[in-house]
């Protein structure tokens, strides 16, 4: 760690991560509590027995609702990281320059301060060079599978409450429920990318690395 970094407190150095992690913990707890109450209300309406909170956290209802959102977020970030390598948007703070190469395009060079995969080279360097998008896509696939599993379990739990036959995973995949849950999240993530890419052409936020300088011309591409 550099000497300059040591001048700042741990919370200052990691404030962005800590702030959003705190928001995540608060909101997922709120989701769990409100989802538990809502789910128990649905169970009561069908004449079933209410779940204890710890059992609700293992239920298809909670797993589906949680990973339904996770998978769309990780897909959004993975695609955004990967597609901004080659695609451009004139005037956007979120795009690379139309003509000039940038620091992120330079070939990695070994050195005492370089990450260890850079110094190892070969396959390690190749994987590390794409590790950010690979990580997001792996997280997306894991979340997608857990969303599918949770949605299927929740569907069959409701079928049992209604004294109807349960469905196999294959049968459930042919039904619209899971795909409706999936696409309603995907479309919101894609329009949010369109928003930040396009709005950063004309709008500014002083001090934010996601914005161009306030006095930058609209058609200036990149930060």
C-alpha positions, 0 to 999 in steps of 0.5 A, a space after each residue: 500500500 502506498 504511503 499516500 494511502 496510509 494517510 487516510 483512514 480505513 473508512 475513507 479509503 473504502 467508503 464507497 464499498 462500505 456505504 453500499 454494502 451497508 445499504 445492501 445489508 439493510 435492504 436485504 433484511 427489509 426484503 426478508 422481513 416484508 417477504 416473510 410477512 407477505 408469503 405467510 399472508 398468501 399461505 394463510 389465504 390458501 389455508 396453509 400453516 405459516 412459516 417461521 422466519 428461519 424456514 422462510 429464509 430457506 424457502 423458494 419464495 425468498 431464494 427466487 426473489 433474491 436471486 431474480 434480482 442478483 442475476 439481472 444485475 450481474 448480467 448487466 455488469 458483465 455485458 457492460 464491462 465486455 461491450 464497452 471494450 469494442 462499442 462506442 457512444 459519441 459524447 458519452 462519459 461511459 465510452 472510450 474515445 472514438 479514435 485514440 487508444 486509452 490506458 486500458 488498451 495498453 499491453 500489460 507489462 511485468 513489474 514489481 507493482 504489477 499483479 502476480 498474474 501479469 508477472 507470471 504471464 501465459 494462461 494466468 495473464 490471459 485469464 486475469 486480462 478478462 477476469 472482471 467480465 468472467 467473474 460477472 458472468 460466473 456470478 450471473 450463471 450461479 444466480 440464474 440457476 438459484 433463481 430458477 431453483 427458487 422459483 420452481 420450488 415456490 411454484 410447487 409449494 403453491 401447487 401443493 397448497 392448492 391441492 394441485 399436482 407439482 411440476 418437474 423442472 422441465 415442465 416448469 421451464 415451459 411455463 411463463 412464470 420464470 421467464 416473466 420474472 427473468 425478462 422483467 428484470 433484464 429489461 430494467 437493467 438494459 434501460 438503465 445502461 441506456 440511461 447512463 450512457 446517453 444522459 452522460 452526453 448532455 448532463 453533468 455531476 460535478 466531482 463524479 468519475 461517472 460524469 464528464 467535467 462540467 465545462 466539457 463539450 457535449 460531443 467530447 467522448 470519454 471522461 
